[in-house]
Amino acid sequence: MSCQIEKSYPLAALLINATNQEVTPEKMSQVFKTLNIEFSSKKASMFCLSAEKYKELMSCTGSAAPAAAPSQSAAAAEPEPEEAKEESNSESIALDF
C-alpha cells in the first residue's frame, strides 16, 4: 500500500497542475483528504511547483529530446495524400452548417 501512496503524490500534483493552478501543500492535502489517503506535507513539498515550471518540465524543447523526435517531425512534414485532403475538406464543410 505504501507504493500506491508514493505514486499518489506526483499524480495529485499533475491533477492540480492540469487545472492551471500552482501546486501547493494545501491543495495536495485537499486531494488526499478527498481520496481518504494518508498525507505527508514533507513528501508533498517535493512536488510543489508553479504551473509554469510544470509546463517547462513537460515540454520537449530541451536538449534531452528523444532520438525519435526528428523522424516523427519529418513524417509530419510529408504532404497528405489527395484522398485524405478531400475527406478532411468535406468534413469541415459539413461542420460549418
DRENBA-711876 format. One record per atom (N, C-alpha, C, O): residue number from 1; residue in one letter; atom name; x, y, z negated. Coordinates in Angstrom, 2 decimals. Layout:
DRENBA-711876
   i aa at       u       v       w
 NUM  A CA       X       Y       Z
...
***
This chain:
DRENBA-711876
   i aa at       u       v       w
   1  M  N    0.82   -1.19    0.00
   1  M CA    0.00    0.00    0.00
   1  M  C    0.86    1.26    0.00
   1  M  O    0.47    2.28    0.56
   2  S  N    2.04    1.21   -0.62
   2  S CA    2.89    2.39   -0.65
   2  S  C    3.34    2.78    0.74
   2  S  O    3.52    3.97    1.02
   3  C  N    3.54    1.81    1.63
   3  C CA    3.92    2.10    3.01
   3  C  C    2.80    2.89    3.69
   3  C  O    3.07    3.83    4.44
   4  Q  N    1.57    2.52    3.43
   4  Q CA    0.43    3.22    4.00
   4  Q  C    0.39    4.65    3.48
   4  Q  O    0.09    5.58    4.23
   5  I  N    0.68    4.83    2.20
   5  I CA    0.69    6.17    1.62
   5  I  C    1.80    7.01    2.24
   5  I  O    1.60    8.18    2.53
   6  E  N    2.97    6.41    2.44
   6  E CA    4.09    7.14    3.03
   6  E  C    3.75    7.62    4.44
   6  E  O    4.18    8.70    4.83
   7  K  N    3.00    6.84    5.19
   7  K CA    2.61    7.23    6.55
   7  K  C    1.53    8.31    6.52
   7  K  O    1.33    9.01    7.51
   8  S  N    0.86    8.45    5.42
   8  S CA   -0.22    9.42    5.32
   8  S  C    0.26   10.86    5.33
   8  S  O   -0.46   11.74    5.80
   9  Y  N    1.45   11.12    4.82
   9  Y CA    1.95   12.50    4.76
   9  Y  C    2.16   13.11    6.14
   9  Y  O    1.65   14.20    6.40
  10  P  N    2.88   12.45    7.04
  10  P CA    3.02   13.06    8.37
  10  P  C    1.70   13.11    9.13
  10  P  O    1.46   14.05    9.90
  11  L  N    0.85   12.12    8.93
  11  L CA   -0.45   12.13    9.61
  11  L  C   -1.32   13.28    9.12
  11  L  O   -1.98   13.94    9.91
  12  A  N   -1.31   13.53    7.81
  12  A CA   -2.07   14.65    7.25
  12  A  C   -1.52   15.97    7.78
  12  A  O   -2.28   16.89    8.10
  13  A  N   -0.19   16.06    7.86
  13  A CA    0.43   17.28    8.36
  13  A  C    0.04   17.52    9.82
  13  A  O   -0.28   18.65   10.19
  14  L  N    0.05   16.48   10.64
  14  L CA   -0.34   16.63   12.04
  14  L  C   -1.83   16.96   12.18
  14  L  O   -2.22   17.70   13.08
  15  L  N   -2.64   16.42   11.30
  15  L CA   -4.07   16.73   11.31
  15  L  C   -4.29   18.21   11.03
  15  L  O   -5.07   18.87   11.72
  16  I  N   -3.61   18.72   10.03
  16  I CA   -3.74   20.15    9.69
  16  I  C   -3.19   20.99   10.84
  16  I  O   -3.80   21.99   11.21
  17  N  N   -2.06   20.59   11.39
  17  N CA   -1.46   21.33   12.49
  17  N  C   -2.34   21.33   13.72
  17  N  O   -2.34   22.30   14.48
  18  A  N   -3.09   20.27   13.94
  18  A CA   -3.97   20.18   15.11
  18  A  C   -5.05   21.26   15.09
  18  A  O   -5.63   21.58   16.13
  19  T  N   -5.31   21.82   13.92
  19  T CA   -6.29   22.90   13.80
  19  T  C   -5.60   24.26   13.85
  19  T  O   -6.20   25.28   13.49
  20  N  N   -4.33   24.28   14.29
  20  N CA   -3.53   25.51   14.41
  20  N  C   -3.40   26.25   13.08
  20  N  O   -3.44   27.48   13.04
  21  Q  N   -3.24   25.50   12.01
  21  Q CA   -3.04   26.08   10.70
  21  Q  C   -1.65   25.74   10.20
  21  Q  O   -1.04   24.77   10.63
  22  E  N   -1.16   26.56    9.29
  22  E CA    0.11   26.28    8.65
  22  E  C   -0.09   25.12    7.68
  22  E  O   -1.07   25.09    6.94
  23  V  N    0.84   24.20    7.67
  23  V CA    0.76   23.04    6.79
  23  V  C    1.30   23.46    5.42
  23  V  O    2.47   23.81    5.28
  24  T  N    0.43   23.43    4.42
  24  T CA    0.81   23.80    3.05
  24  T  C    0.49   22.64    2.12
  24  T  O   -0.32   21.78    2.45
  25  P  N    1.13   22.61    0.95
  25  P CA    0.81   21.55   -0.02
  25  P  C   -0.67   21.55   -0.43
  25  P  O   -1.25   20.49   -0.67
  26  E  N   -1.26   22.72   -0.51
  26  E CA   -2.67   22.82   -0.90
  26  E  C   -3.58   22.17    0.14
  26  E  O   -4.51   21.45   -0.21
  27  K  N   -3.30   22.44    1.41
  27  K CA   -4.12   21.85    2.49
  27  K  C   -3.91   20.35    2.56
  27  K  O   -4.86   19.59    2.77
  28  M  N   -2.66   19.91    2.38
  28  M CA   -2.40   18.48    2.38
  28  M  C   -3.09   17.81    1.19
  28  M  O   -3.61   16.71    1.31
  29  S  N   -3.08   18.48    0.06
  29  S CA   -3.75   17.94   -1.13
  29  S  C   -5.24   17.76   -0.87
  29  S  O   -5.83   16.77   -1.30
  30  Q  N   -5.85   18.71   -0.17
  30  Q CA   -7.28   18.60    0.15
  30  Q  C   -7.55   17.39    1.04
  30  Q  O   -8.54   16.69    0.84
  31  V  N   -6.68   17.15    2.00
  31  V CA   -6.84   15.99    2.89
  31  V  C   -6.75   14.71    2.08
  31  V  O   -7.57   13.81    2.23
  32  F  N   -5.73   14.62    1.22
  32  F CA   -5.54   13.42    0.40
  32  F  C   -6.70   13.22   -0.57
  32  F  O   -7.14   12.09   -0.79
  33  K  N   -7.20   14.31   -1.14
  33  K CA   -8.33   14.22   -2.07
  33  K  C   -9.57   13.71   -1.34
  33  K  O  -10.30   12.88   -1.87
  34  T  N   -9.79   14.21   -0.13
  34  T CA  -10.93   13.76    0.67
  34  T  C  -10.85   12.28    0.98
  34  T  O  -11.86   11.57    0.97
  35  L  N   -9.63   11.80    1.25
  35  L CA   -9.44   10.39    1.58
  35  L  C   -9.24    9.51    0.36
  35  L  O   -9.08    8.30    0.47
  36  N  N   -9.25   10.13   -0.81
  36  N CA   -9.07    9.41   -2.08
  36  N  C   -7.74    8.65   -2.11
  36  N  O   -7.69    7.47   -2.46
  37  I  N   -6.66    9.37   -1.71
  37  I CA   -5.31    8.80   -1.69
  37  I  C   -4.46    9.56   -2.69
  37  I  O   -4.60   10.78   -2.85
  38  E  N   -3.58    8.84   -3.36
  38  E CA   -2.66    9.43   -4.32
  38  E  C   -1.78   10.48   -3.61
  38  E  O   -1.33   10.24   -2.49
  39  F  N   -1.54   11.62   -4.26
  39  F CA   -0.84   12.73   -3.63
  39  F  C    0.37   13.15   -4.46
  39  F  O    0.31   13.21   -5.69
  40  S  N    1.48   13.44   -3.77
  40  S CA    2.69   13.94   -4.41
  40  S  C    3.09   15.23   -3.70
  40  S  O    3.41   15.22   -2.51
  41  S  N    3.09   16.34   -4.42
  41  S CA    3.44   17.61   -3.80
  41  S  C    4.91   17.63   -3.37
  41  S  O    5.27   18.34   -2.44
  42  K  N    5.75   16.85   -4.06
  42  K CA    7.16   16.78   -3.70
  42  K  C    7.32   16.17   -2.31
  42  K  O    8.09   16.67   -1.49
  43  K  N    6.61   15.08   -2.03
  43  K CA    6.66   14.45   -0.71
  43  K  C    6.02   15.35    0.34
  43  K  O    6.51   15.45    1.46
  44  A  N    4.93   15.99   -0.04
  44  A CA    4.22   16.85    0.90
  44  A  C    5.07   18.04    1.33
  44  A  O    4.95   18.52    2.46
  45  S  N    5.92   18.52    0.43
  45  S CA    6.73   19.70    0.75
  45  S  C    7.68   19.45    1.92
  45  S  O    8.11   20.41    2.57
  46  M  N    8.01   18.21    2.20
  46  M CA    8.88   17.90    3.34
  46  M  C    8.18   18.15    4.68
  46  M  O    8.85   18.28    5.70
  47  F  N    6.87   18.20    4.67
  47  F CA    6.11   18.36    5.91
  47  F  C    5.47   19.74    6.03
  47  F  O    4.74   19.99    6.99
  48  C  N    5.73   20.62    5.10
  48  C CA    5.11   21.94    5.10
  48  C  C    5.88   22.89    6.01
  48  C  O    6.93   23.43    5.64
  49  L  N    5.34   23.08    7.20
  49  L CA    5.95   23.94    8.21
  49  L  C    4.87   24.81    8.84
  49  L  O    3.68   24.50    8.74
  50  S  N    5.29   25.87    9.48
  50  S CA    4.33   26.72   10.19
  50  S  C    3.85   26.03   11.45
  50  S  O    4.48   25.09   11.94
  51  A  N    2.74   26.50   11.97
  51  A CA    2.18   25.94   13.20
  51  A  C    3.16   26.11   14.36
  51  A  O    3.26   25.24   15.22
  52  E  N    3.89   27.23   14.38
  52  E CA    4.86   27.48   15.44
  52  E  C    6.01   26.48   15.37
  52  E  O    6.50   26.01   16.40
  53  K  N    6.45   26.14   14.16
  53  K CA    7.55   25.19   14.00
  53  K  C    7.14   23.80   14.48
  53  K  O    7.92   23.11   15.14
  54  Y  N    5.90   23.38   14.16
  54  Y CA    5.41   22.09   14.66
  54  Y  C    5.34   22.10   16.18
  54  Y  O    5.69   21.11   16.82
  55  K  N    4.88   23.21   16.75
  55  K CA    4.79   23.30   18.20
  55  K  C    6.19   23.17   18.81
  55  K  O    6.36   22.49   19.83
  56  E  N    7.16   23.82   18.20
  56  E CA    8.54   23.75   18.68
  56  E  C    9.08   22.33   18.58
  56  E  O    9.76   21.85   19.49
  57  L  N    8.79   21.65   17.47
  57  L CA    9.27   20.29   17.27
  57  L  C    8.66   19.30   18.26
  57  L  O    9.32   18.35   18.67
  58  M  N    7.41   19.52   18.64
  58  M CA    6.72   18.59   19.51
  58  M  C    6.94   18.87   20.99
  58  M  O    6.59   18.04   21.84
  59  S  N    7.51   20.02   21.32
  59  S CA    7.75   20.31   22.73
  59  S  C    9.03   19.61   23.19
  59  S  O    9.91   19.32   22.38
  60  C  N    9.12   19.34   24.47
  60  C CA   10.29   18.63   25.02
  60  C  C   11.17   19.59   25.79
  60  C  O   11.72   19.22   26.82
  61  T  N   11.32   20.81   25.32
  61  T CA   12.13   21.79   26.03
  61  T  C   13.59   21.75   25.62
  61  T  O   14.42   22.42   26.24
  62  G  N   13.92   20.99   24.60
  62  G CA   15.29   20.93   24.12
  62  G  C   16.18   20.09   25.01
  62  G  O   15.73   19.50   25.99
  63  S  N   17.46   20.02   24.65
  63  S CA   18.42   19.25   25.44
  63  S  C   18.27   17.76   25.19
  63  S  O   18.88   16.95   25.90
  64  A  N   17.48   17.37   24.22
  64  A CA   17.29   15.95   23.90
  64  A  C   16.08   15.37   24.63
  64  A  O   15.44   14.44   24.13
  65  A  N   15.76   15.90   25.78
  65  A CA   14.61   15.40   26.56
  65  A  C   14.90   13.98   27.01
  65  A  O   16.06   13.64   27.27
  66  P  N   13.87   13.14   27.10
  66  P CA   14.08   11.76   27.52
  66  P  C   14.64   11.68   28.93
  66  P  O   14.39   12.56   29.76
  67  A  N   15.38   10.63   29.21
  67  A CA   16.01   10.46   30.51
  67  A  C   14.98   10.26   31.62
  67  A  O   15.26   10.56   32.78
  68  A  N   13.80    9.78   31.28
  68  A CA   12.77    9.51   32.29
  68  A  C   12.09   10.79   32.74
  68  A  O   11.39   10.77   33.75
  69  A  N   12.26   11.86   32.05
  69  A CA   11.57   13.11   32.38
  69  A  C   11.86   13.61   33.79
  69  A  O   10.91   14.00   34.47
  70  P  N   13.10   13.62   34.27
  70  P CA   13.33   14.12   35.63
  70  P  C   12.60   13.31   36.69
  70  P  O   12.08   13.90   37.64
  71  S  N   12.54   12.00   36.57
  71  S CA   11.85   11.19   37.57
  71  S  C   10.34   11.43   37.53
  71  S  O    9.67   11.37   38.56
  72  Q  N    9.82   11.69   36.35
  72  Q CA    8.39   11.98   36.24
  72  Q  C    8.07   13.32   36.89
  72  Q  O    7.06   13.45   37.59
  73  S  N    8.92   14.32   36.68
  73  S CA    8.66   15.61   37.30
  73  S  C    8.81   15.55   38.81
  73  S  O    8.10   16.25   39.53
  74  A  N    9.72   14.72   39.29
  74  A CA    9.90   14.56   40.73
  74  A  C    8.66   13.90   41.34
  74  A  O    8.24   14.28   42.44
  75  A  N    8.10   12.94   40.64
  75  A CA    6.89   12.28   41.14
  75  A  C    5.72   13.25   41.17
  75  A  O    4.87   13.18   42.06
  76  A  N    5.66   14.13   40.20
  76  A CA    4.57   15.10   40.15
  76  A  C    4.70   16.13   41.27
  76  A  O    3.70   16.72   41.68
  77  A  N    5.91   16.37   41.77
  77  A CA    6.13   17.36   42.81
  77  A  C    5.75   16.85   44.20
  77  A  O    5.59   17.64   45.13
  78  E  N    5.60   15.53   44.35
  78  E CA    5.22   14.96   45.65
  78  E  C    3.80   15.38   46.00
  78  E  O    2.94   15.43   45.12
  79  P  N    3.54   15.68   47.26
  79  P CA    2.18   16.07   47.66
  79  P  C    1.21   14.90   47.55
  79  P  O    1.59   13.74   47.71
  80  E  N   -0.05   15.23   47.27
  80  E CA   -1.09   14.21   47.17
  80  E  C   -1.45   13.71   48.57
  80  E  O   -1.31   14.44   49.55
  81  P  N   -1.92   12.48   48.66
  81  P CA   -2.46   12.02   49.95
  81  P  C   -3.69   12.85   50.31
  81  P  O   -4.38   13.37   49.43
  82  E  N   -3.97   12.97   51.61
  82  E CA   -5.09   13.78   52.07
  82  E  C   -6.42   13.33   51.49
  82  E  O   -7.27   14.16   51.16
  83  E  N   -6.62   12.01   51.36
  83  E CA   -7.88   11.49   50.84
  83  E  C   -8.12   12.00   49.42
  83  E  O   -9.24   12.40   49.08
  84  A  N   -7.09   11.98   48.61
  84  A CA   -7.24   12.42   47.22
  84  A  C   -7.58   13.90   47.17
  84  A  O   -8.37   14.32   46.32
  85  K  N   -6.99   14.70   48.07
  85  K CA   -7.28   16.13   48.10
  85  K  C   -8.74   16.36   48.47
  85  K  O   -9.40   17.20   47.86
  86  E  N   -9.24   15.63   49.46
  86  E CA  -10.62   15.80   49.89
  86  E  C  -11.59   15.43   48.79
  86  E  O  -12.59   16.11   48.58
  87  E  N  -11.30   14.34   48.07
  87  E CA  -12.17   13.92   46.98
  87  E  C  -12.19   14.96   45.88
  87  E  O  -13.25   15.27   45.34
  88  S  N  -11.03   15.51   45.53
  88  S CA  -10.98   16.49   44.45
  88  S  C  -11.71   17.77   44.85
  88  S  O  -12.34   18.41   44.01
  89  N  N  -11.65   18.15   46.13
  89  N CA  -12.36   19.34   46.60
  89  N  C  -13.87   19.13   46.54
  89  N  O  -14.61   20.03   46.14
  90  S  N  -14.33   17.95   46.93
  90  S CA  -15.77   17.70   46.89
  90  S  C  -16.28   17.65   45.46
  90  S  O  -17.41   18.06   45.19
  91  E  N  -15.46   17.16   44.55
  91  E CA  -15.86   17.13   43.15
  91  E  C  -15.96   18.54   42.59
  91  E  O  -16.89   18.83   41.84
  92  S  N  -15.04   19.42   42.95
  92  S CA  -15.07   20.77   42.41
  92  S  C  -16.27   21.54   42.97
  92  S  O  -16.84   22.38   42.28
  93  I  N  -16.64   21.26   44.19
  93  I CA  -17.81   21.90   44.78
  93  I  C  -19.07   21.44   44.04
  93  I  O  -19.95   22.24   43.74
  94  A  N  -19.13   20.15   43.75
  94  A CA  -20.30   19.61   43.05
  94  A  C  -20.41   20.22   41.66
  94  A  O  -21.52   20.43   41.16
  95  L  N  -19.29   20.49   41.03
  95  L CA  -19.30   21.06   39.68
  95  L  C  -19.67   22.53   39.69
  95  L  O  -20.14   23.05   38.68
  96  D  N  -19.46   23.22   40.81
  96  D CA  -19.77   24.64   40.88
  96  D  C  -21.28   24.90   40.87
  96  D  O  -21.71   25.98   40.46
  97  F  N  -22.07   23.95   41.31
  97  F CA  -23.51   24.14   41.39
  97  F  C  -24.11   23.98   40.08
  97  F  O  -25.33   24.10   39.94
***
